[in-house]
Amino acid sequence: MNFLRLCLTAVLSFVTLFLTAKYMGHKQISQLDFFDYIAGITIGSIAAEMATELEEPWKPFVAMIIYGGATLLLSIISIKFPRTRKYLNGTPTILMDNGKLYRENLKKAKLDLSEFMVMCRQQGYFDLTNIQTAIFEYNGKLTILPQSAQRPLTPNDMNLAPAQDMIFTEIIMDGRILDDNLKRMGLNTKWLENQLKQNHICSADDIFLALCDKNLKFVYFMKTQ
């Protein structure tokens, strides 16, 4: 009986955690700010407790709902009332600008020089003189604006106008034709068969992955042994 109750509470914990995370949005897994990070850890801890709580599983269940709801509420408030963002999320801090390091701002961001240097190197800046401005964002990431002479060369610099790249869509995956994706792009199996014939491919079964963009650029990868 206890084993059955343990299984049921574990399943309930998993379902509640899944639904809470989905309802709170993908921000829980990307670009976390400090509060989201703490809330995510707390909700995960409550879910682990709920999975093994046999006597009163409703208590951690309610706690998960409250934490998830509170996090979602604060997110809505920050969207509806932009002025509250600096109190809820914090504000970006300029750590370096025009060759000058701001010691007080480094202290405000709780960073020492070694940590700042590591963050710069992680973005490929080993020479600080190549940096025009470095900003410590509220989510804990460092954003760097390089010196104009050090930024990558762009087509505009050379007065070129290359064709716009398009997003590729999967049309064959592991030998299976994705009919819905073909229809979404205004294509059909006859077009696909012509592409296979032009590339001397006998069947879609021989293809591991095939992609196509809006310019009808066909890219494929054959299956390997």
Buried (B, 14 or more C-beta within 10 A) or exposed (E): EEEEEBEEBBEBBEEBBEEBBEEBEEBBEEEBBEBBEEBBEBBEBBBBBBBEBEEEBEEBBEBBBEBBEEBBEBBEEBEEEEEEBEEBBBEBBEBBBEEEBBEEBBEEBEBEEEEBBEBBEEBEBEEEEBBBBBBBBBBBEBEBEBBEEEEEEEEEEEEEEEEEEEEBBEBBBEBEBBEEBBEEBEBEEEBBBEBBEEEEBEEBEEBEBBBBBEEEEBEBEEEEE
